[in-house]
Every structure is written in C-alpha cells, then in structure tokens.
Amino acid sequence: MGMIYASIGLFALAAILGVYLISFVLQKKETPKAIAFTHGFLAAGALVLLIVHTVNTGADLIQAIALFSIAALGGFVLITRDLMGKTVPRGLAVVHGLLAVAGFVFLLVYAFGRGEAAA
C-alpha cells in the first residue's frame, strides 16, 4: 500500500517540475538542466515503484504503466535533443505531458477509486 502512495507522491513532484519545464519549452527558452534531470529521475523512480507494486500485488495497473512508459520514451527523446543543442519539439513536449497526466489519472483512480483504498 505504501509503495503506491510513494509512487503517486513522486509522480506529483515530477508533474510540478514538468509544468515548470514546459513553460520554458513553450516560450522557446533554454530549459534548466538540473530541473530537467530531477524531473526525469523522480518520474523514473515513481515508475519503478509502480512496476514493483504491480508485480508484487498483481494490481491492474497496466494502462498506467503503459502510458508512463510511453511518456518516458518521449521524455528521453526530449532531454537527448536538449542536451545535443537541438530544438525541443513543442508538440512532443505537450504529448509527453498529456500521456503522463493520463497515466496519473489511471493511477489515482486505481489508488483512490476502485482499487487499493476500496479494498
């Protein structure tokens, strides 16, 4: 039970940093690299916790894991382009964020709707 809440907390922190980062991307400004790496590490840690929780409990979180994994791949493309000095595609940044939000919604519905909290 605690692992799912830790995952939610880490994803929430990553989301706050993500909103901050996308403001730079949408304004075509250079992103702060320390914030970008912190965002990525928080989200990656949260995803690992989510996967471990799912494996250990058999929870039905495949939709959330799939959405977060696809978002992570997009995030990897974004940070790689940024570090190479290439333009960060705004559309990809928006889709990356929307996928993560969708994954977060699935996670919250599971944890507080019909899943763990209801059991």
C-alpha positions as MATLAB code, in Angstrom:
seq = 'MGMIYASIGLFALAAILGVYLISFVLQKKETPKAIAFTHGFLAAGALVLLIVHTVNTGADLIQAIALFSIAALGGFVLITRDLMGKTVPRGLAVVHGLLAVAGFVFLLVYAFGRGEAAA';
ca = [
       0.000    0.000    0.000;
       2.773    2.423    0.905;
       4.600    1.821   -2.360;
       1.632    3.029   -4.422;
       1.397    6.225   -2.379;
       5.139    6.815   -2.711;
       4.759    6.405   -6.471;
       1.884    8.897   -6.520;
       3.938   11.385   -4.494;
       6.966   11.094   -6.764;
       4.833   11.418   -9.888;
       3.157   14.500   -8.386;
       6.534   16.124   -7.706;
       7.688   15.220  -11.222;
       4.498   16.773  -12.613;
       5.112   20.052  -10.800;
       8.609   20.218  -12.265;
       7.217   19.195  -15.656;
       4.805   22.132  -15.684;
       7.726   24.417  -14.885;
       9.828   22.871  -17.667;
       7.140   23.045  -20.341;
       6.800   26.757  -19.675;
      10.395   27.121  -20.918;
       9.779   24.896  -23.941;
       6.633   26.759  -24.983;
       8.473   30.084  -24.701;
      11.381   28.644  -26.717;
      13.773   29.278  -23.837;
      16.592   27.030  -22.662;
      15.429   24.582  -20.017;
      17.225   24.413  -16.668;
      19.100   21.116  -16.906;
      19.137   20.405  -13.156;
      15.342   20.685  -13.078;
      15.025   18.519  -16.195;
      17.195   15.771  -14.698;
      15.402   15.949  -11.343;
      12.064   15.690  -13.171;
      13.275   12.608  -15.040;
      14.742   10.874  -12.008;
      11.592   11.463   -9.932;
       9.380   10.101  -12.688;
      11.669    7.119  -13.302;
      11.732    6.290   -9.600;
       7.961    6.541   -9.436;
       7.595    4.248  -12.444;
       9.912    1.666  -10.878;
       7.871    1.745   -7.663;
       4.679    1.377   -9.677;
       6.037   -1.637  -11.558;
       7.315   -3.268   -8.360;
       3.952   -2.692   -6.676;
       2.148   -4.215   -9.667;
       4.427   -7.261   -9.770;
       4.149   -7.802   -6.004;
       0.387   -7.354   -5.738;
      -0.926   -8.315   -9.169;
      -2.611   -4.913   -9.344;
      -4.379   -3.985  -12.565;
      -2.192   -1.012  -13.479;
      -1.097   -1.959  -16.987;
      -2.743    1.130  -18.525;
      -0.897    3.490  -16.177;
       2.400    1.662  -16.668;
       1.984    1.710  -20.457;
       1.159    5.429  -20.556;
       4.011    6.349  -18.206;
       6.427    4.172  -20.207;
       5.487    5.832  -23.492;
       5.773    9.235  -21.799;
       9.213    8.220  -20.507;
      10.363    7.378  -24.030;
       9.182   10.799  -25.192;
      10.966   12.404  -22.256;
      14.162   10.600  -23.189;
      13.903   12.000  -26.727;
      13.260   15.486  -25.331;
      16.237   15.513  -22.942;
      18.527   13.972  -25.571;
      17.638   16.653  -28.128;
      18.002   19.345  -25.480;
      21.459   18.141  -24.427;
      22.558   17.958  -28.068;
      21.583   21.607  -28.522;
      18.754   20.775  -30.906;
      15.316   22.336  -30.812;
      12.952   20.635  -28.408;
       9.739   19.908  -30.337;
       6.905   21.677  -28.532;
       4.352   19.185  -29.805;
       6.306   16.268  -28.393;
       6.667   18.079  -25.075;
       2.899   18.607  -24.919;
       2.135   14.978  -25.862;
       4.704   13.799  -23.303;
       2.900   15.754  -20.604;
      -0.570   14.653  -21.692;
       0.448   10.986  -21.667;
       1.866   11.378  -18.177;
      -1.309   13.125  -16.968;
      -3.416   10.304  -18.421;
      -1.226    7.735  -16.659;
      -1.533    9.701  -13.424;
      -5.336    9.724  -13.732;
      -5.384    5.924  -14.156;
      -3.111    5.623  -11.128;
      -5.277    7.896   -8.971;
      -8.476    6.119   -9.987;
      -6.871    2.809   -9.051;
      -5.498    4.034   -5.731;
      -8.419    6.120   -4.538;
     -11.355    4.958   -6.634;
     -11.896    1.286   -7.140;
      -8.515   -0.195   -6.192;
      -6.426   -0.246   -3.037;
      -8.426    2.251   -0.983;
     -11.713    0.496   -1.748;
     -10.371   -2.935   -0.778;
];
